[in-house]
Amino acid sequence: MADTERTLALFIDFENLALGFQGSRGGRFDIGRVLRRMVEKGKIVAKKAYADWGRYSSYTEALHEAAIELIQIPRRSQTGKNSADIRLCVDAMDLAYSKEHIGTFVIVSGDSDFSPLVSKLKELGKHVIGSGMQPSTSDLLRDNCDEFIYYEDLETKPTEVPNLDPQVPEVKRKAFTLLVEALTALRRENKERLWSSMIKDTMKRIKPAFNETYHGWRTFSSLLEDAQQRGILTLETDDRSGTYVVASFGEEKVAESSAPDEQRRRRRRSRGRRGGSRRERPAESRETQPANGPDSSPDSGPMDSPSESIPRTYDDEFIPWPDE
């Protein structure tokens, strides 16, 4: 059956991210890149970002659209950084103690000051994921997290559906693209058995408005069957529950289809080696033929040219012809 869905809380130290972007050529911070990866891991139930938003007003609209709660931390000192750090830690610990159903905490920062927070959350049995800019991330924080994802490693290229007919309607093309994106996300999370229910849950986390009926299928199983007919994936049926399980897709499916060809080539090479051994056996039998066979008897008739004494050989065995 499908694994229990994770419940995540997301905390963003925006002051730290801003410092990281100042020293890089990565452009503007894109919260969408972070959220797309985190919804692959589970359901995000809390999203908070901490900063003096008067200084970062150009980001507030995008963060609001992503339903992130903006926590205003006025800048009272030259840096104002410690105030944001303390508030983030207090809120994270409050959720850890009061909301037991939240099992995963995501800290978007590279600041080593959060390492004690990570240790305490792990002590409470929480799974901690870190994310930050590579140049400005502390090794101490990175190594203390259960997982750490560099912002630069978050994918930005659009998902492509292999072998999809250009004539497929756009409404179905979008559904197939979302399907492949969900399958890729589950594989990235090391899910070996891709149950149909697990796939649909992931698709709805990525795009909450997804509904297979809107895209032209009566059931989600019909969508999977159509995807198999179009060569996007390969389905299996679970023996116990009777539900669909995706066996392979994309590059996995290509590797799977090429495996029988490789097996046939190996069998041909094996048959060739066995055939060569059979051709050598007659020579071996001649070498082991007894010397007193019918052709080697001294009483055999004379040769056509008796004047010459010609040695007679049986491969490696030498038998002289008797003198007359």
Residue pairs with C-beta under 8 A, 6 or more apart in sequence:
1 195
1 241
2 195
2 197
2 198
2 201
3 191
3 198
5 42
5 43
5 201
6 41
6 42
6 43
6 103
6 104
6 127
7 42
7 43
7 45
7 101
7 102
7 103
7 104
8 38
8 41
8 42
8 43
8 44
8 45
8 46
8 102
8 104
8 105
8 106
8 129
9 44
9 45
9 46
9 47
9 92
9 95
9 99
9 102
9 104
9 105
9 106
10 34
10 35
10 38
10 44
10 46
10 47
10 48
10 68
10 106
10 108
11 48
11 49
11 50
11 88
11 91
11 92
11 105
11 106
11 107
11 108
11 109
12 31
12 34
12 47
12 48
12 49
12 50
12 68
12 108
12 109
13 50
13 84
13 85
13 88
13 107
13 108
13 109
13 111
13 114
14 49
14 50
14 51
14 56
14 59
14 84
15 50
15 51
15 52
15 73
15 80
15 81
15 84
16 81
16 109
16 110
16 111
16 132
16 136
17 29
17 108
17 109
17 132
17 133
17 151
18 29
18 51
18 55
18 56
19 136
20 110
20 132
20 133
20 135
20 136
20 137
20 151
21 27
21 28
21 29
21 133
23 135
23 136
24 133
24 135
26 133
26 151
26 152
28 59
29 59
29 151
30 156
31 59
31 62
31 63
31 66
31 68
32 62
32 66
33 151
33 154
33 155
33 156
34 108
34 131
34 151
34 154
35 44
35 66
36 154
36 155
36 206
37 131
37 149
37 154
37 155
38 44
38 106
38 129
39 205
39 206
40 185
40 186
40 188
40 189
40 202
40 205
40 206
41 104
41 129
41 189
42 104
42 205
43 205
45 99
45 102
46 69
46 95
46 99
46 102
47 66
47 67
47 68
47 69
48 68
48 69
48 70
48 71
48 88
48 91
49 63
49 68
49 69
49 70
49 71
50 71
50 73
50 84
50 87
50 88
51 70
51 71
51 72
51 73
51 84
52 72
52 73
52 74
52 75
52 80
52 84
53 59
53 60
53 70
53 72
55 75
60 70
63 70
64 70
71 84
71 87
71 88
71 91
73 80
73 83
73 84
73 87
74 80
74 83
76 83
77 83
81 111
82 113
85 111
85 113
85 114
88 107
88 114
88 117
89 114
89 117
92 105
92 107
92 117
92 121
93 117
93 120
93 121
95 102
95 105
96 102
96 105
96 120
96 121
96 124
96 126
97 124
102 126
103 125
103 126
103 127
104 126
104 127
104 128
104 129
105 121
105 126
105 127
105 128
105 129
106 128
106 129
106 130
106 131
107 114
107 117
107 118
107 128
107 129
107 130
107 131
107 141
107 145
108 130
108 131
108 132
109 130
109 132
109 141
110 132
110 133
110 136
110 137
110 138
110 141
110 142
111 138
111 141
112 138
112 140
112 141
114 141
115 138
115 140
115 141
115 144
118 128
118 130
118 141
118 144
118 145
119 144
121 128
122 128
122 146
127 146
127 147
128 144
128 145
128 146
128 147
129 145
129 146
129 147
129 148
129 149
130 137
130 141
130 142
130 145
130 147
130 148
130 149
131 148
131 149
131 150
131 151
132 141
132 142
132 148
132 150
132 151
133 150
133 151
133 152
134 150
134 151
134 152
137 148
137 150
141 148
142 148
158 177
159 177
159 180
159 181
159 184
160 177
160 180
161 173
161 176
161 177
161 180
161 232
162 180
162 231
162 232
162 250
162 251
162 253
162 254
163 230
163 231
163 232
164 173
164 176
164 230
164 232
165 230
168 176
168 230
169 216
171 214
171 215
171 216
172 215
172 216
172 226
174 215
175 210
175 212
175 215
175 216
175 217
175 223
176 227
176 230
176 232
178 203
178 206
178 207
178 210
179 199
179 203
179 223
179 227
179 232
179 233
180 232
180 249
180 250
181 203
181 206
182 199
182 202
182 203
182 206
183 194
183 199
183 233
183 246
183 249
183 250
184 250
185 202
185 206
186 194
186 198
186 199
186 202
187 194
191 198
193 245
194 245
194 246
195 238
195 243
195 244
195 245
196 220
196 221
196 224
196 243
196 244
196 245
196 246
197 243
199 224
199 246
200 220
203 210
204 210
212 218
212 219
212 220
212 222
212 223
215 223
217 223
217 226
221 244
224 233
224 235
224 244
224 246
225 235
227 233
228 234
228 235
231 253
232 249
232 250
232 253
233 246
233 247
233 248
233 249
233 250
233 253
234 246
234 247
234 248
234 249
234 253
234 256
235 244
235 245
235 246
235 247
236 244
236 245
236 246
236 247
237 243
237 244
237 245
238 244
238 245
247 256
248 255
248 256
283 315
286 314
286 315
287 314
287 315
287 316
287 317
289 314
291 314
291 317
291 319
294 300
296 312
296 314
296 319
298 322
302 324
303 310
303 321
306 324
309 321
309 323
310 321
311 318
311 319
311 320
311 321
312 319
312 320
312 321
313 319
